[in-house]
Amino acid sequence: MNKYLLAAHSEFFEELFFGENAQPKPKIQIENVTDAVPHFERLIATMYPQNKELDAECVEGILELADRFLLDSVKNRCVQFLAKSSAKSAVFKLRVAEKYNLDAFKKHILENLTTDDFFGGSKYFDDFTELNKLGSELAKEFSERHKELFGIKNRN
């Protein structure tokens, strides 16, 4: 991998390779990331124009690394994939949008929720798990959208 290419895509790598405290052969520790090595390899491949396609299994891991290493172009590709190509549930997408501070994507998901998103069918248990991972503010927004879609009035 070309360090100039990495530096061109990321402030993190620019500082690592060319910053004040740059070392000739820096080592990068990737902790607390499941399957870090394959996800990092996929992350790098995603940066190239003739890149590998994203898939539902890798997108969150790649997004996590892109966020950590300040690779906005890769983050944007992940968001585009989630928005247009992923069969992941809206609740999953909301959680990911919240976790990685993708506010515009989060707003888009909330605005485009439909009644079908609240009856997950085969994804019900996955959605239930994802709902429990939402922050309290986002869970409240999700609940408000549910009430709006189903015509439920707030009790005063």
N, C-alpha and C positions, 0 to 999 in steps of 0.2 A: 504494500500500500504506500502510496506516495504521500509523504508528510505535508507537502505543499498543497495537495488536493484536500487533505483533511483540514489543514489550517484555513484554506479558502472557504470551507463550508462551516467552520465552527470557531467561535472565539475561544472555547475551551482548548482545542488543539492548537490554535495559533499561539496562545499563551504557553502551552506545554512545550511546543517545539521551538518557538522563537521569542518567548517572553524573557524578562529579566533573569529569571531563575531556570532557564531552559538547560536541560542536560543532554549530552550527546545521544544517549539511548535511554529515554525515559521509560519507566514501567508503569503500566496502568493496571490498577487493581479494580476489578468489577465485583463488588460484594453485594449480597442481598438481591441478586437477580437470578431467577431460575433459568437454567440453560443459557447462561451468560455467553459462552463461547459461540454456540451456533447462532444465537441472536445477534451477537456483535458481528459475526461474519455476514449475516443477512443485512444488518444495518449498513455495513460498508457497501455491499452489493446494491443496496437501494439508492445510494448516492449517485451512482453512474447513470447516464442517460439510457443506455441499453441494459437496464437493471432487471433484477429478479422481481417478479410480481409478489405482492404481499398476499397473505392468506389469513384466515380467521385464527389459525393456531399461533402464528408468530406476531401478529400486529401489536398486541399489547407489550410484549417483550421488546420489540423494536422501538415502540413509542417511548417506553421507559428509558431505554438507552439514548435515544435521540434527545429526550428531555434532559437527561443527565449531562450529555456531552454538547448541548446547545446546538443541535443540528436542526435548525428550523425547516430547511427544505425537506428533510425526512419526516419531521413531525407533520408538515403539510400533506405529504403523500399519505401518511397514515390516516389523517382526518378525511382526505378524499376517498380513500379506500373504505373507511367505516361508513361514510355518508352515502356512497354510491354502490359499492360492490359487496359489502359484508352482510351476511345473513344473521349476524349477532343481533340480539334483542336491543330495543331502545333503552332498556334499563342498563344493560351492559355499557352501551355507548354513553349514557349519561354519567355512569360511574367513572369511566375512563376520561370523559371530558372534564369532570370535576377534579379528578386526581392530577391531571396534567395542565390544569388552568386553561382549558380551551373554551373560554367563555362564549365566543360566537357560536361554536359548535354546540355547546350546551343549550344555548338559547334556541338555536335551530331545531334541535331535537325536541325540546319542550313544546315549541310552537307547532310542531308537526306530529305530535302524538295523536293517535286515533284510538277509538274504543278497542280495536284489535290488539293494541299494545298492552292492554290491561287484562286480556284473556290469553295468556301465553300458550295455552295448549300444552304441547310437548315440552315447551321451555319454561313451564310454570315454576318448577323447583329451582331451575337455574336463575330465573328472575327473582324468586324469593331470596335466594342467597345474595344476589347483586343488590337488591333493595336494602338488605341489612348492612351493606357496605357504604351506602350513601351517607353523606354528612347530613346533619339535622336540617340545615337550611334547604338543601336540595331535596331532601325527602319531603319537606313541607311544600316546596314548589310542585313536586310531582303529585302530591296529594291534592293540591289546589287544582291542578290541571285535570285530575281524575274527576273531581267534583264538577268542574266546568263542562267536561265532555258528557257526563251522565246527568247533568241538570240537578245536581244536589245542592241545595241551599245551605249556607252556614247558619247554624243556630245562634241566635243572639240572646 
